[in-house]
Amino acid sequence: MRFEQLRYLVAAVQEGSLRRAAASLDLSQPAVSDQIRRLEEELGLVLMTRGSSGVRPTYAAELIMPHVRSVLRAESAIRAEASAISGLTSGHIASAPFQRRAIGCSPTSWLSSGTRIPTCSSG
């Protein structure tokens, strides 16, 4: 099971059409259809009823959709946190006055320097 398959399923349910789901995802309809089919095979469930008027979620899909959405929210949170960590856009700084003086740097000096990693002297 892959995150993209779950995203495709959500898009198909929201759009009510594999063609419109594919367009909203900027993908081809066969690619979306194939990935949803693979997800169905992996889960051993039929998730969509397909017809000339579009697609509709099955009862099984309706039962798992809250979990699917929860997984996708968690994926988004993980990616945001990883981005914040790698870009150091947020975090915690622990410092005590004697430590700053002992190693020759302070949080204020490294935050104002614009560097990602502070340079400190030991003397």
N, CA, C and O atoms as a printed pandas DataFrame, in Angstrom:
     atom_number atom_name residue_name chain_id  residue_number  x_coord  y_coord  z_coord
0              1         N          MET        A               1    0.855   -1.175    0.000
1              2        CA          MET        A               1    0.000    0.000    0.000
2              3         C          MET        A               1    0.897    1.233    0.000
3              4         O          MET        A               1    1.855    1.337    0.765
4              5         N          ARG        A               2    0.550    2.157   -0.882
5              6        CA          ARG        A               2    1.355    3.363   -0.999
6              7         C          ARG        A               2    0.476    4.588   -0.773
7              8         O          ARG        A               2   -0.726    4.571   -1.036
8              9         N          PHE        A               3    1.104    5.646   -0.284
9             10        CA          PHE        A               3    0.360    6.883   -0.019
10            11         C          PHE        A               3   -0.347    7.385   -1.274
11            12         O          PHE        A               3   -1.484    7.852   -1.208
12            13         N          GLU        A               4    0.327    7.288   -2.409
13            14        CA          GLU        A               4   -0.278    7.797   -3.638
14            15         C          GLU        A               4   -1.560    7.035   -3.962
15            16         O          GLU        A               4   -2.523    7.630   -4.445
16            17         N          GLN        A               5   -1.586    5.742   -3.704
17            18        CA          GLN        A               5   -2.811    4.974   -3.953
18            19         C          GLN        A               5   -3.958    5.491   -3.086
19            20         O          GLN        A               5   -5.098    5.592   -3.540
20            21         N          LEU        A               6   -3.643    5.813   -1.850
21            22        CA          LEU        A               6   -4.667    6.342   -0.952
22            23         C          LEU        A               6   -5.145    7.714   -1.425
23            24         O          LEU        A               6   -6.338    8.013   -1.363
24            25         N          ARG        A               7   -4.216    8.547   -1.896
25            26        CA          ARG        A               7   -4.597    9.861   -2.435
26            27         C          ARG        A               7   -5.496    9.705   -3.661
27            28         O          ARG        A               7   -6.462   10.451   -3.821
28            29         N          TYR        A               8   -5.186    8.753   -4.512
29            30        CA          TYR        A               8   -5.990    8.522   -5.712
30            31         C          TYR        A               8   -7.393    8.063   -5.338
31            32         O          TYR        A               8   -8.376    8.486   -5.946
32            33         N          LEU        A               9   -7.480    7.197   -4.337
33            34        CA          LEU        A               9   -8.786    6.725   -3.875
34            35         C          LEU        A               9   -9.619    7.889   -3.351
35            36         O          LEU        A               9  -10.797    8.008   -3.688
36            37         N          VAL        A              10   -9.026    8.736   -2.540
37            38        CA          VAL        A              10   -9.740    9.900   -1.998
38            39         C          VAL        A              10  -10.212   10.803   -3.131
39            40         O          VAL        A              10  -11.354   11.264   -3.126
40            41         N          ALA        A              11   -9.343   11.053   -4.094
41            42        CA          ALA        A              11   -9.718   11.914   -5.224
42            43         C          ALA        A              11  -10.871   11.308   -6.014
43            44         O          ALA        A              11  -11.793   12.024   -6.406
44            45         N          ALA        A              12  -10.831    9.996   -6.253
45            46        CA          ALA        A              12  -11.904    9.341   -7.006
46            47         C          ALA        A              12  -13.225    9.417   -6.253
47            48         O          ALA        A              12  -14.271    9.657   -6.855
48            49         N          VAL        A              13  -13.181    9.215   -4.946
49            50        CA          VAL        A              13  -14.401    9.309   -4.139
50            51         C          VAL        A              13  -14.930   10.735   -4.162
51            52         O          VAL        A              13  -16.130   10.945   -4.341
52            53         N          GLN        A              14  -14.053   11.716   -3.984
53            54        CA          GLN        A              14  -14.481   13.119   -3.978
54            55         C          GLN        A              14  -15.042   13.551   -5.325
55            56         O          GLN        A              14  -16.051   14.254   -5.384
56            57         N          GLU        A              15  -14.398   13.136   -6.399
57            58        CA          GLU        A              15  -14.803   13.566   -7.738
58            59         C          GLU        A              15  -15.951   12.742   -8.309
59            60         O          GLU        A              15  -16.694   13.217   -9.168
60            61         N          GLY        A              16  -16.096   11.502   -7.829
61            62        CA          GLY        A              16  -17.129   10.632   -8.369
62            63         C          GLY        A              16  -16.822   10.151   -9.770
63            64         O          GLY        A              16  -17.702    9.635  -10.460
64            65         N          SER        A              17  -15.582   10.314  -10.194
65            66        CA          SER        A              17  -15.174    9.959  -11.551
66            67         C          SER        A              17  -13.674    9.754  -11.574
67            68         O          SER        A              17  -12.915   10.557  -11.032
68            69         N          LEU        A              18  -13.254    8.670  -12.206
69            70        CA          LEU        A              18  -11.815    8.433  -12.340
70            71         C          LEU        A              18  -11.188    9.459  -13.275
71            72         O          LEU        A              18  -10.054    9.889  -13.061
72            73         N          ARG        A              19  -11.917    9.846  -14.302
73            74        CA          ARG        A              19  -11.401   10.845  -15.249
74            75         C          ARG        A              19  -11.183   12.182  -14.544
75            76         O          ARG        A              19  -10.132   12.805  -14.700
76            77         N          ARG        A              20  -12.176   12.621  -13.770
77            78        CA          ARG        A              20  -12.031   13.900  -13.053
78            79         C          ARG        A              20  -10.981   13.801  -11.943
79            80         O          ARG        A              20  -10.248   14.756  -11.687
80            81         N          ALA        A              21  -10.917   12.646  -11.291
81            82        CA          ALA        A              21   -9.883   12.447  -10.263
82            83         C          ALA        A              21   -8.506   12.560  -10.889
83            84         O          ALA        A              21   -7.623   13.225  -10.348
84            85         N          ALA        A              22   -8.321   11.904  -12.041
85            86        CA          ALA        A              22   -7.032   11.950  -12.733
86            87         C          ALA        A              22   -6.689   13.383  -13.123
87            88         O          ALA        A              22   -5.547   13.816  -12.967
88            89         N          ALA        A              23   -7.673   14.118  -13.629
89            90        CA          ALA        A              23   -7.431   15.514  -14.020
90            91         C          ALA        A              23   -7.041   16.348  -12.807
91            92         O          ALA        A              23   -6.142   17.185  -12.898
92            93         N          SER        A              24   -7.702   16.132  -11.673
93            94        CA          SER        A              24   -7.386   16.914  -10.466
94            95         C          SER        A              24   -5.996   16.589   -9.934
95            96         O          SER        A              24   -5.362   17.420   -9.282
96            97         N          LEU        A              25   -5.528   15.381  -10.215
97            98        CA          LEU        A              25   -4.201   14.945   -9.770
98            99         C          LEU        A              25   -3.125   15.184  -10.836
99           100         O          LEU        A              25   -1.945   14.920  -10.607
100          101         N          ASP        A              26   -3.543   15.682  -11.993
101          102        CA          ASP        A              26   -2.658   15.914  -13.126
102          103         C          ASP        A              26   -1.998   14.615  -13.589
103          104         O          ASP        A              26   -0.799   14.560  -13.861
104          105         N          LEU        A              27   -2.834   13.566  -13.668
105          106        CA          LEU        A              27   -2.383   12.250  -14.098
106          107         C          LEU        A              27   -3.307   11.729  -15.183
107          108         O          LEU        A              27   -4.342   12.328  -15.475
108          109         N          SER        A              28   -2.925   10.613  -15.773
109          110        CA          SER        A              28   -3.812    9.983  -16.747
110          111         C          SER        A              28   -4.843    9.130  -16.007
111          112         O          SER        A              28   -4.585    8.631  -14.912
112          113         N          GLN        A              29   -6.001    8.977  -16.617
113          114        CA          GLN        A              29   -7.048    8.159  -16.007
114          115         C          GLN        A              29   -6.609    6.704  -15.847
115          116         O          GLN        A              29   -6.880    6.111  -14.802
116          117         N          PRO        A              30   -5.937    6.101  -16.842
117          118        CA          PRO        A              30   -5.485    4.716  -16.643
118          119         C          PRO        A              30   -4.525    4.552  -15.459
119          120         O          PRO        A              30   -4.560    3.534  -14.768
120          121         N          ALA        A              31   -3.677    5.545  -15.229
121          122        CA          ALA        A              31   -2.731    5.461  -14.102
122          123         C          ALA        A              31   -3.480    5.446  -12.773
123          124         O          ALA        A              31   -3.155    4.662  -11.881
124          125         N          VAL        A              32   -4.476    6.310  -12.643
125          126        CA          VAL        A              32   -5.266    6.364  -11.406
126          127         C          VAL        A              32   -6.053    5.072  -11.238
127          128         O          VAL        A              32   -6.060    4.480  -10.159
128          129         N          SER        A              33   -6.705    4.641  -12.292
129          130        CA          SER        A              33   -7.500    3.422  -12.259
130          131         C          SER        A              33   -6.646    2.217  -11.886
131          132         O          SER        A              33   -7.060    1.387  -11.077
132          133         N          ASP        A              34   -5.456    2.118  -12.473
133          134        CA          ASP        A              34   -4.557    1.002  -12.202
134          135         C          ASP        A              34   -4.117    0.980  -10.744
135          136         O          ASP        A              34   -4.085   -0.083  -10.123
136          137         N          GLN        A              35   -3.779    2.136  -10.194
137          138        CA          GLN        A              35   -3.324    2.179   -8.800
138          139         C          GLN        A              35   -4.445    1.846   -7.825
139          140         O          GLN        A              35   -4.208    1.191   -6.810
140          141         N          ILE        A              36   -5.653    2.287   -8.118
141          142        CA          ILE        A              36   -6.786    1.934   -7.251
142          143         C          ILE        A              36   -7.050    0.437   -7.347
143          144         O          ILE        A              36   -7.339   -0.207   -6.338
144          145         N          ARG        A              37   -6.954   -0.120   -8.546
145          146        CA          ARG        A              37   -7.130   -1.560   -8.726
146          147         C          ARG        A              37   -6.073   -2.334   -7.933
147          148         O          ARG        A              37   -6.387   -3.342   -7.301
148          149         N          ARG        A              38   -4.826   -1.867   -7.965
149          150        CA          ARG        A              38   -3.755   -2.524   -7.196
150          151         C          ARG        A              38   -4.031   -2.448   -5.693
151          152         O          ARG        A              38   -3.786   -3.409   -4.964
152          153         N          LEU        A              39   -4.538   -1.306   -5.235
153          154        CA          LEU        A              39   -4.889   -1.165   -3.823
154          155         C          LEU        A              39   -6.003   -2.145   -3.466
155          156         O          LEU        A              39   -5.957   -2.793   -2.420
156          157         N          GLU        A              40   -6.997   -2.247   -4.335
157          158        CA          GLU        A              40   -8.087   -3.202   -4.101
158          159         C          GLU        A              40   -7.559   -4.629   -4.003
159          160         O          GLU        A              40   -7.972   -5.393   -3.130
160          161         N          GLU        A              41   -6.650   -4.982   -4.898
161          162        CA          GLU        A              41   -6.064   -6.326   -4.882
162          163         C          GLU        A              41   -5.291   -6.576   -3.598
163          164         O          GLU        A              41   -5.395   -7.643   -2.994
164          165         N          GLU        A              42   -4.521   -5.588   -3.192
165          166        CA          GLU        A              42   -3.719   -5.752   -1.971
166          167         C          GLU        A              42   -4.600   -5.913   -0.741
167          168         O          GLU        A              42   -4.308   -6.723    0.139
168          169         N          LEU        A              43   -5.671   -5.144   -0.683
169          170        CA          LEU        A              43   -6.575   -5.214    0.468
170          171         C          LEU        A              43   -7.570   -6.366    0.369
171          172         O          LEU        A              43   -8.175   -6.758    1.366
172          173         N          GLY        A              44   -7.734   -6.900   -0.827
173          174        CA          GLY        A              44   -8.712   -7.964   -1.016
174          175         C          GLY        A              44  -10.141   -7.440   -0.942
175          176         O          GLY        A              44  -11.052   -8.157   -0.528
176          177         N          LEU        A              45  -10.332   -6.179   -1.348
177          178        CA          LEU        A              45  -11.639   -5.524   -1.281
178          179         C          LEU        A              45  -11.942   -4.823   -2.593
179          180         O          LEU        A              45  -11.032   -4.371   -3.288
180          181         N          VAL        A              46  -13.204   -4.735   -2.924
181          182        CA          VAL        A              46  -13.637   -3.871   -4.014
182          183         C          VAL        A              46  -13.978   -2.535   -3.359
183          184         O          VAL        A              46  -14.841   -2.464   -2.485
184          185         N          LEU        A              47  -13.294   -1.483   -3.788
185          186        CA          LEU        A              47  -13.465   -0.172   -3.157
186          187         C          LEU        A              47  -14.348    0.768   -3.969
187          188         O          LEU        A              47  -14.923    1.712   -3.430
188          189         N          MET        A              48  -14.451    0.503   -5.269
189          190        CA          MET        A              48  -15.226    1.392   -6.134
190          191         C          MET        A              48  -16.164    0.564   -7.006
191          192         O          MET        A              48  -15.787   -0.491   -7.516
192          193         N          THR        A              49  -17.379    1.049   -7.169
193          194        CA          THR        A              49  -18.238    0.497   -8.215
194          195         C          THR        A              49  -18.077    1.421   -9.405
195          196         O          THR        A              49  -18.236    2.638   -9.299
196          197         N          ARG        A              50  -17.762    0.825  -10.529
197          198        CA          ARG        A              50  -17.480    1.597  -11.731
198          199         C          ARG        A              50  -18.652    1.447  -12.685
199          200         O          ARG        A              50  -19.140    0.342  -12.918
200          201         N          GLY        A              51  -19.097    2.562  -13.231
201          202        CA          GLY        A              51  -20.194    2.533  -14.183
202          203         C          GLY        A              51  -20.077    3.662  -15.183
203          204         O          GLY        A              51  -19.147    4.467  -15.125
204          205         N          SER        A              52  -21.023    3.715  -16.096
205          206        CA          SER        A              52  -20.978    4.742  -17.139
206          207         C          SER        A              52  -21.162    6.145  -16.565
207          208         O          SER        A              52  -20.744    7.129  -17.177
208          209         N          SER        A              53  -21.781    6.237  -15.405
209          210        CA          SER        A              53  -22.000    7.559  -14.803
210          211         C          SER        A              53  -20.902    7.943  -13.815
211          212         O          SER        A              53  -20.997    8.979  -13.156
212          213         N          GLY        A              54  -19.860    7.114  -13.706
213          214        CA          GLY        A              54  -18.755    7.436  -12.811
214          215         C          GLY        A              54  -18.470    6.313  -11.832
215          216         O          GLY        A              54  -18.774    5.149  -12.091
216          217         N          VAL        A              55  -17.884    6.679  -10.707
217          218        CA          VAL        A              55  -17.547    5.697   -9.671
218          219         C          VAL        A              55  -18.201    6.091   -8.362
219          220         O          VAL        A              55  -18.443    7.263   -8.076
220          221         N          ARG        A              56  -18.474    5.065   -7.586
221          222        CA          ARG        A              56  -19.026    5.286   -6.247
222          223         C          ARG        A              56  -18.283    4.385   -5.276
223          224         O          ARG        A              56  -17.925    3.258   -5.620
224          225         N          PRO        A              57  -18.051    4.876   -4.065
225          226        CA          PRO        A              57  -17.371    4.016   -3.086
226          227         C          PRO        A              57  -18.295    2.887   -2.639
227          228         O          PRO        A              57  -19.502    3.075   -2.487
228          229         N          THR        A              58  -17.710    1.724   -2.435
229          230        CA          THR        A              58  -18.471    0.606   -1.882
230          231         C          THR        A              58  -18.605    0.810   -0.374
231          232         O          THR        A              58  -18.025    1.732    0.199
232          233         N          TYR        A              59  -19.371   -0.061    0.245
233          234        CA          TYR        A              59  -19.515   -0.019    1.699
234          235         C          TYR        A              59  -18.149   -0.185    2.363
235          236         O          TYR        A              59  -17.841    0.483    3.350
236          237         N          ALA        A              60  -17.333   -1.089    1.807
237          238        CA          ALA        A              60  -15.984   -1.299    2.359
238          239         C          ALA        A              60  -15.173   -0.011    2.300
239          240         O          ALA        A              60  -14.486    0.337    3.260
240          241         N          ALA        A              61  -15.253    0.698    1.174
241          242        CA          ALA        A              61  -14.512    1.961    1.037
242          243         C          ALA        A              61  -15.016    2.991    2.039
243          244         O          ALA        A              61  -14.224    3.715    2.642
244          245         N          GLU        A              62  -16.321    3.057    2.215
245          246        CA          GLU        A              62  -16.873    4.010    3.185
246          247         C          GLU        A              62  -16.361    3.725    4.592
247          248         O          GLU        A              62  -16.122    4.647    5.371
248          249         N          LEU        A              63  -16.194    2.443    4.914
249          250        CA          LEU        A              63  -15.682    2.084    6.237
250          251         C          LEU        A              63  -14.221    2.446    6.425
251          252         O          LEU        A              63  -13.816    2.837    7.520
252          253         N          ILE        A              64  -13.422    2.320    5.371
253          254        CA          ILE        A              64  -11.987    2.590    5.531
254          255         C          ILE        A              64  -11.619    4.050    5.259
255          256         O          ILE        A              64  -10.521    4.474    5.619
256          257         N          MET        A              65  -12.505    4.830    4.635
257          258        CA          MET        A              65  -12.146    6.212    4.276
258          259         C          MET        A              65  -11.694    7.068    5.463
259          260         O          MET        A              65  -10.742    7.833    5.307
260          261         N          PRO        A              66  -12.320    6.981    6.633
261          262        CA          PRO        A              66  -11.790    7.780    7.755
262          263         C          PRO        A              66  -10.342    7.419    8.085
263          264         O          PRO        A              66   -9.549    8.291    8.441
264          265         N          HIS        A              67  -10.002    6.151    7.969
265          266        CA          HIS        A              67   -8.625    5.712    8.238
266          267         C          HIS        A              67   -7.679    6.186    7.134
267          268         O          HIS        A              67   -6.548    6.589    7.404
268          269         N          VAL        A              68   -8.151    6.133    5.904
269          270        CA          VAL        A              68   -7.352    6.599    4.768
270          271         C          VAL        A              68   -7.032    8.081    4.951
271          272         O          VAL        A              68   -5.886    8.502    4.793
272          273         N          ARG        A              69   -8.048    8.859    5.284
273          274        CA          ARG        A              69   -7.828   10.298    5.480
274          275         C          ARG        A              69   -6.894   10.566    6.656
275          276         O          ARG        A              69   -6.071   11.480    6.610
276          277         N          SER        A              70   -7.027    9.768    7.700
277          278        CA          SER        A              70   -6.142    9.910    8.862
278          279         C          SER        A              70   -4.689    9.612    8.483
279          280         O          SER        A              70   -3.779   10.329    8.898
280          281         N          VAL        A              71   -4.476    8.569    7.705
281          282        CA          VAL        A              71   -3.123    8.224    7.250
282          283         C          VAL        A              71   -2.548    9.359    6.414
283          284         O          VAL        A              71   -1.381    9.715    6.576
284          285         N          LEU        A              72   -3.354    9.931    5.523
285          286        CA          LEU        A              72   -2.858   11.005    4.668
286          287         C          LEU        A              72   -2.565   12.272    5.474
287          288         O          LEU        A              72   -1.620   12.998    5.163
288          289         N          ARG        A              73   -3.365   12.541    6.503
289          290        CA          ARG        A              73   -3.046   13.675    7.386
290          291         C          ARG        A              73   -1.739   13.414    8.127
291          292         O          ARG        A              73   -0.914   14.317    8.271
292          293         N          ALA        A              74   -1.549   12.186    8.597
293          294        CA          ALA        A              74   -0.309   11.842    9.301
294          295         C          ALA        A              74    0.890   11.959    8.362
295          296         O          ALA        A              74    1.943   12.453    8.764
296          297         N          GLU        A              75    0.739   11.510    7.124
297          298        CA          GLU        A              75    1.825   11.634    6.151
298          299         C          GLU        A              75    2.190   13.104    5.946
299          300         O          GLU        A              75    3.369   13.458    5.901
300          301         N          SER        A              76    1.190   13.939    5.826
301          302        CA          SER        A              76    1.423   15.366    5.638
302          303         C          SER        A              76    2.147   15.965    6.846
303          304         O          SER        A              76    3.059   16.778    6.691
304          305         N          ALA        A              77    1.739   15.562    8.038
305          306        CA          ALA        A              77    2.379   16.065    9.258
306          307         C          ALA        A              77    3.832   15.602    9.348
307          308         O          ALA        A              77    4.708   16.367    9.752
308          309         N          ILE        A              78    4.081   14.360    8.974
309          310        CA          ILE        A              78    5.454   13.836    8.993
310          311         C          ILE        A              78    6.328   14.606    8.009
311          312         O          ILE        A              78    7.455   14.980    8.335
312          313         N          ARG        A              79    5.809   14.841    6.807
313          314        CA          ARG        A              79    6.582   15.579    5.801
314          315         C          ARG        A              79    6.843   17.024    6.262
315          316         O          ARG        A              79    7.938   17.551    6.067
316          317         N          ALA        A              80    5.843   17.652    6.867
317          318        CA          ALA        A              80    6.019   19.019    7.356
318          319         C          ALA        A              80    7.065   19.067    8.468
319          320         O          ALA        A              80    7.905   19.966    8.502
320          321         N          GLU        A              81    7.007   18.100    9.369
321          322        CA          GLU        A              81    7.973   18.055   10.469
322          323         C          GLU        A              81    9.376   17.788    9.942
323          324         O          GLU        A              81   10.337   18.414   10.391
324          325         N          ALA        A              82    9.502   16.867    8.996
325          326        CA          ALA        A              82   10.810   16.572    8.411
326          327         C          ALA        A              82   11.360   17.799    7.687
327          328         O          ALA        A              82   12.555   18.085    7.756
328          329         N          SER        A              83   10.493   18.509    7.003
329          330        CA          SER        A              83   10.921   19.721    6.313
330          331         C          SER        A              83   11.382   20.776    7.314
331          332         O          SER        A              83   12.384   21.458    7.097
332          333         N          ALA        A              84   10.646   20.898    8.397
333          334        CA          ALA        A              84   11.027   21.863    9.427
334          335         C          ALA        A              84   12.367   21.497   10.054
335          336         O          ALA        A              84   13.192   22.368   10.326
336          337         N          ILE        A              85   12.575   20.216   10.279
337          338        CA          ILE        A              85   13.836   19.760   10.878
338          339         C          ILE        A              85   14.994   19.997    9.914
339          340         O          ILE        A              85   16.028   20.539   10.305
340          341         N          SER        A              86   14.826   19.597    8.666
341          342        CA          SER        A              86   15.932   19.736    7.717
342          343         C          SER        A              86   16.213   21.188    7.382
343          344         O          SER        A              86   17.355   21.545    7.091
344          345         N          GLY        A              87   15.188   22.033    7.418
345          346        CA          GLY        A              87   15.391   23.450    7.144
346          347         C          GLY        A              87   15.566   24.273    8.402
347          348         O          GLY        A              87   15.760   25.487    8.337
348          349         N          LEU        A              88   15.497   23.618    9.540
349          350        CA          LEU        A              88   15.585   24.297   10.832
350          351         C          LEU        A              88   14.667   25.512   10.894
351          352         O          LEU        A              88   15.072   26.589   11.331
352          353         N          THR        A              89   13.428   25.324   10.452
353          354        CA          THR        A              89   12.473   26.425   10.504
354          355         C          THR        A              89   11.798   26.513   11.862
355          356         O          THR        A              89   11.136   27.505   12.166
356          357         N          SER        A              90   11.962   25.479   12.680
357          358        CA          SER        A              90   11.445   25.533   14.043
358          359         C          SER        A              90   12.260   24.566   14.874
359          360         O          SER        A              90   12.947   23.701   14.331
360          361         N          GLY        A              91   12.188   24.705   16.177
361          362        CA          GLY        A              91   12.929   23.810   17.048
362          363         C          GLY        A              91   13.088   24.404   18.430
363          364         O          GLY        A              91   12.484   25.426   18.755
364          365         N          HIS        A              92   13.893   23.766   19.227
365          366        CA          HIS        A              92   14.107   24.198   20.600
366          367         C          HIS        A              92   15.591   24.435   20.831
367          368         O          HIS        A              92   16.438   23.687   20.344
368          369         N          ILE        A              93   15.885   25.471   21.569
369          370        CA          ILE        A              93   17.263   25.764   21.945
370          371         C          ILE        A              93   17.324   25.756   23.462
371          372         O          ILE        A              93   16.577   26.471   24.130
372          373         N          ALA        A              94   18.213   24.946   23.993
373          374        CA          ALA        A              94   18.419   24.898   25.437
374          375         C          ALA        A              94   19.797   25.454   25.731
375          376         O          ALA        A              94   20.791   25.002   25.163
376          377         N          SER        A              95   19.854   26.412   26.598
377          378        CA          SER        A              95   21.127   27.017   26.923
378          379         C          SER        A              95   21.078   27.532   28.355
379          380         O          SER        A              95   20.029   27.935   28.856
380          381         N          ALA        A              96   22.209   27.507   28.981
381          382        CA          ALA        A              96   22.341   28.080   30.319
382          383         C          ALA        A              96   23.470   29.099   30.262
383          384         O          ALA        A              96   24.405   28.926   29.481
384          385         N          PRO        A              97   23.410   30.166   31.077
385          386        CA          PRO        A              97   24.425   31.224   31.004
386          387         C          PRO        A              97   25.857   30.712   31.106
387          388         O          PRO        A              97   26.724   31.174   30.365
388          389         N          PHE        A              98   26.122   29.770   32.005
389          390        CA          PHE        A              98   27.504   29.291   32.151
390          391         C          PHE        A              98   27.952   28.503   30.928
391          392         O          PHE        A              98   29.142   28.494   30.611
392          393         N          GLN        A              99   27.021   27.834   30.226
393          394        CA          GLN        A              99   27.397   27.091   29.023
394          395         C          GLN        A              99   27.779   28.056   27.899
395          396         O          GLN        A              99   28.749   27.813   27.182
396          397         N          ARG        A             100   27.035   29.135   27.741
397          398        CA          ARG        A             100   27.340   30.100   26.675
398          399         C          ARG        A             100   28.740   30.647   26.851
399          400         O          ARG        A             100   29.521   30.706   25.901
400          401         N          ARG        A             101   29.044   31.037   28.044
401          402        CA          ARG        A             101   30.355   31.623   28.282
402          403         C          ARG        A             101   31.461   30.575   28.134
403          404         O          ARG        A             101   32.557   30.879   27.662
404          405         N          ALA        A             102   31.167   29.366   28.533
405          406        CA          ALA        A             102   32.182   28.318   28.482
406          407         C          ALA        A             102   32.533   27.948   27.044
407          408         O          ALA        A             102   33.694   27.650   26.766
408          409         N          ILE        A             103   31.591   27.956   26.141
409          410        CA          ILE        A             103   31.913   27.562   24.773
410          411         C          ILE        A             103   31.980   28.748   23.820
411          412         O          ILE        A             103   32.309   28.562   22.648
412          413         N          GLY        A             104   31.684   29.947   24.275
413          414        CA          GLY        A             104   31.893   31.140   23.474
414          415         C          GLY        A             104   30.835   31.437   22.432
415          416         O          GLY        A             104   31.132   32.085   21.429
416          417         N          CYS        A             105   29.616   30.987   22.638
417          418        CA          CYS        A             105   28.554   31.370   21.714
418          419         C          CYS        A             105   27.235   31.427   22.473
419          420         O          CYS        A             105   27.101   30.876   23.565
420          421         N          SER        A             106   26.290   32.090   21.883
421          422        CA          SER        A             106   24.974   32.177   22.500
422          423         C          SER        A             106   23.915   31.954   21.433
423          424         O          SER        A             106   24.172   32.177   20.250
424          425         N          PRO        A             107   22.732   31.518   21.834
425          426        CA          PRO        A             107   21.667   31.332   20.852
426          427         C          PRO        A             107   21.409   32.595   20.049
427          428         O          PRO        A             107   21.124   32.515   18.854
428          429         N          THR        A             108   21.502   33.754   20.676
429          430        CA          THR        A             108   21.268   35.009   19.970
430          431         C          THR        A             108   22.293   35.208   18.863
431          432         O          THR        A             108   21.950   35.669   17.774
432          433         N          SER        A             109   23.550   34.863   19.132
433          434        CA          SER        A             109   24.586   35.067   18.117
434          435         C          SER        A             109   24.405   34.136   16.931
435          436         O          SER        A             109   24.620   34.546   15.791
436          437         N          TRP        A             110   24.013   32.890   17.175
437          438        CA          TRP        A             110   23.875   32.020   16.023
438          439         C          TRP        A             110   22.576   32.241   15.296
439          440         O          TRP        A             110   22.518   32.022   14.086
440          441         N          LEU        A             111   21.540   32.660   15.966
441          442        CA          LEU        A             111   20.293   32.947   15.261
442          443         C          LEU        A             111   20.450   34.186   14.385
443          444         O          LEU        A             111   19.910   34.235   13.280
444          445         N          SER        A             112   21.173   35.174   14.862
445          446        CA          SER        A             112   21.343   36.395   14.078
446          447         C          SER        A             112   22.382   36.240   12.970
447          448         O          SER        A             112   22.431   37.053   12.046
448          449         N          SER        A             113   23.207   35.207   13.056
449          450        CA          SER        A             113   24.242   35.021   12.035
450          451         C          SER        A             113   23.686   34.477   10.732
451          452         O          SER        A             113   24.340   34.579    9.693
452          453         N          GLY        A             114   22.487   33.899   10.766
453          454        CA          GLY        A             114   21.887   33.350    9.559
454          455         C          GLY        A             114   22.433   31.987    9.169
455          456         O          GLY        A             114   22.099   31.481    8.098
456          457         N          THR        A             115   23.253   31.385    9.998
457          458        CA          THR        A             115   23.785   30.064    9.678
458          459         C          THR        A             115   22.882   28.995   10.258
459          460         O          THR        A             115   22.189   29.214   11.252
460          461         N          ARG        A             116   22.901   27.840    9.624
461          462        CA          ARG        A             116   22.097   26.720   10.099
462          463         C          ARG        A             116   22.731   26.060   11.308
463          464         O          ARG        A             116   22.034   25.587   12.206
464          465         N          ILE        A             117   24.055   26.031   11.328
465          466        CA          ILE        A             117   24.764   25.384   12.436
466          467         C          ILE        A             117   25.653   26.441   13.073
467          468         O          ILE        A             117   26.466   27.065   12.390
468          469         N          PRO        A             118   25.506   26.643   14.362
469          470        CA          PRO        A             118   26.304   27.688   14.993
470          471         C          PRO        A             118   27.788   27.319   15.037
471          472         O          PRO        A             118   28.157   26.156   15.196
472          473         N          THR        A             119   28.600   28.323   14.896
473          474        CA          THR        A             119   30.031   28.139   15.097
474          475         C          THR        A             119   30.364   28.749   16.438
475          476         O          THR        A             119   30.075   29.917   16.695
476          477         N          CYS        A             120   30.968   27.957   17.278
477          478        CA          CYS        A             120   31.279   28.401   18.637
478          479         C          CYS        A             120   32.755   28.158   18.919
479          480         O          CYS        A             120   33.352   27.198   18.433
480          481         N          SER        A             121   33.303   29.021   19.686
481          482        CA          SER        A             121   34.698   28.799   20.081
482          483         C          SER        A             121   34.726   28.235   21.478
483          484         O          SER        A             121   33.815   28.467   22.273
484          485         N          SER        A             122   35.773   27.494   21.776
485          486        CA          SER        A             122   35.860   26.874   23.084
486          487         C          SER        A             122   36.637   27.731   24.082
487          488         O          SER        A             122   36.832   27.320   25.226
488          489         N          GLY        A             123   37.063   28.862   23.681
489          490        CA          GLY        A             123   37.871   29.653   24.588
490          491         C          GLY        A             123   37.329   30.941   24.839
491          492         O          GLY        A             123   37.913   31.719   25.593
